[in-house]
Amino acid sequence: MKKIGIFYGSTTGTTESVARIIAKKLGVSDENVHDASKLTKELVEGYEVLILGTSTWGDGEVQDDWYDALKILAGMNLTGKCVALFGCGDSESYSDTFCDGMGIIHDDLKATGCKFCGSIPVDGYTFDNSKAVIDGKFIGVAIDDVNEDGKTEERIDEWIKTLCINN
Ligand SMILES: Cc1cc2nc3c(=O)[nH]c(=O)nc-3n(C[C@H](O)[C@H](O)[C@H](O)COP(=O)(O)O)c2cc1C
């Protein structure tokens, strides 16, 4: 198994709890699960796989703790690293910006040389628009714990099957 670091940005705790569920399922220990506000270049360099999670706030904005963290990541050469994304949002109240934050992270990292993995079909979701959809698929797992918490576990399990964490 490759060395995996999980970073989350979470205002009310939902994305953090999803990060911890993912960590448990992948066997990632607590010391490798980090608040995005603690992200440093040195920390990132120690991982082969980065799992990055954000909730979406405002009108389709990334969670606050990602602003500085994204500046750091966007300035790095992430060639050879695999990046998987997860996002928390509310597809009913924010149907036009559902999980946009995940799309913003993806856009900001595009030029770093990293390889993305873990895109999933939009089937089973109801929303109007999302920056996290590229070529008809979510670029990571979209979680709606506000309206569909019963689907969270299964969505994570399906997404995990698509990750490039073993080779
Ligand atoms: C003021 C406000 C703005 C929000 N904006 C969005 C949004 O644009 N898109 C979206 O998908 N969810 C939006 N949400 C929903 C949150 O992303 C959702 O509640 C999420 O689970 C919060 O996760 P966190 O506790 O980890 O920050 C918003 C929620 C609030 C209260």
The ligand as a MOL file (V3000), in Angstrom:
LIG
                    3D

  0  0  0     0  0            999 V3000
M  V30 BEGIN CTAB
M  V30 COUNTS 31 33 0 0 0
M  V30 BEGIN ATOM
M  V30 1 C -24.1740 29.3310 4.1530 0
M  V30 2 C -23.9690 27.9970 3.5000 0
M  V30 3 C -23.5360 27.9520 2.1860 0
M  V30 4 C -23.3930 26.6950 1.5460 0
M  V30 5 N -23.0480 26.6560 0.2060 0
M  V30 6 C -23.0220 25.4590 -0.4230 0
M  V30 7 C -22.7730 25.3870 -1.8270 0
M  V30 8 O -22.5800 26.3940 -2.5170 0
M  V30 9 N -22.7570 24.1470 -2.4130 0
M  V30 10 C -22.9640 22.9880 -1.6990 0
M  V30 11 O -22.9390 21.8980 -2.2750 0
M  V30 12 N -23.1870 23.0350 -0.3450 0
M  V30 13 C -23.2350 24.2290 0.2910 0
M  V30 14 N -23.4750 24.2820 1.6420 0
M  V30 15 C -23.6640 23.0090 2.3870 0
M  V30 16 C -22.4090 22.5520 3.1210 0
M  V30 17 O -21.3310 22.3440 2.2460 0
M  V30 18 C -22.7380 21.2370 3.8550 0
M  V30 19 O -23.5960 21.5180 4.9320 0
M  V30 20 C -21.5080 20.4780 4.3190 0
M  V30 21 O -21.8990 19.1910 4.7680 0
M  V30 22 C -20.7510 21.1940 5.4270 0
M  V30 23 O -19.5890 20.4630 5.6900 0
M  V30 24 P -18.5240 20.8780 6.8440 0
M  V30 25 O -19.2530 20.7960 8.1340 0
M  V30 26 O -17.4750 19.8450 6.7510 0
M  V30 27 O -18.0130 22.2410 6.5210 0
M  V30 28 C -23.6330 25.5070 2.2800 0
M  V30 29 C -24.0470 25.5720 3.6180 0
M  V30 30 C -24.2280 26.8050 4.2160 0
M  V30 31 C -24.7160 26.8360 5.6520 0
M  V30 END ATOM
M  V30 BEGIN BOND
M  V30 1 1 1 2
M  V30 2 1 2 3
M  V30 3 2 2 30
M  V30 4 2 3 4
M  V30 5 1 4 5
M  V30 6 1 4 28
M  V30 7 2 5 6
M  V30 8 1 6 7
M  V30 9 1 6 13
M  V30 10 2 7 8
M  V30 11 1 7 9
M  V30 12 1 9 10
M  V30 13 2 10 11
M  V30 14 1 10 12
M  V30 15 2 12 13
M  V30 16 1 13 14
M  V30 17 1 14 15
M  V30 18 1 14 28
M  V30 19 1 15 16
M  V30 20 1 16 17
M  V30 21 1 16 18
M  V30 22 1 18 19
M  V30 23 1 18 20
M  V30 24 1 20 21
M  V30 25 1 20 22
M  V30 26 1 22 23
M  V30 27 1 23 24
M  V30 28 2 24 25
M  V30 29 1 24 26
M  V30 30 1 24 27
M  V30 31 2 28 29
M  V30 32 1 29 30
M  V30 33 1 30 31
M  V30 END BOND
M  V30 END CTAB
M  END
